[in-house]
Amino acid sequence: MKKNKFIKSTIILIIGGFFTKILGMIIKIATTRLVGIEGMGLYMLINPTFILFISLSTLGMQTAISKLVSEENRRSIKLISNAIFIVGIINVLILITTIFISPYIANNLLHDKRANYPILAISLVLPFISISSILRGYFFGKNKVFPHVLSNLIEDIIRLISIILFIPFFIKKGIVYAVTFLVLSNIIS
């Protein structure tokens, strides 16, 4: 019984991963065509900062939640609410810190003052990514991989649609606004 569930989950993850990678490639192609080389350069410049902030805001909660939920069925809702509370506090601290240090990061570490607004946008995206991470950990702990795969596919489809619809508007305002929207599109998706 467990072997069949494992095989089924693996197949679902493989198929979902395949479609997610294809959508990711299409998103990158569309983004590059819409914001151009300069926009992609600015986005790639802030991307390591984005990844660092995501790591700080989630603190490996997805793995921890997954393990704890799989071990203990009775208190999983309380566990999720406590995790969301802790991550919420961490995200508020990161938001406040980012407001003060984003000019320093943009000017002194990245050496591009245009990165200031996209870095500020990162801090607005983090709570959504953190909560999503906790919920994905919950479903992994319950051995339900389909919600994870479905959420990834929906997220990529919505991101692609929002990029295609809104980047042309923001690119007219300037490259900084377009890149800031690219970061903020994670909230929409």
Secondary structure, 3 states (H helix, E strand, C coil): CHHHHHHHHHHHHHHHHHHHHHHHHHHHHHHHHHHHHHHHHHHHHHHHHHHHHHHHHHCCHHHHHHHHHHHCCCCHHHHHHHHHHHHHHHHHHHHHHHHHHHHHHHHHHCCCHHHHHHHHHHHHHHHHHHHHHHHHHHHHHCCCCHHHHHHHHHHHHHHHHHHHHHHHHHHHHCHHHHHHHHHHHHHHC
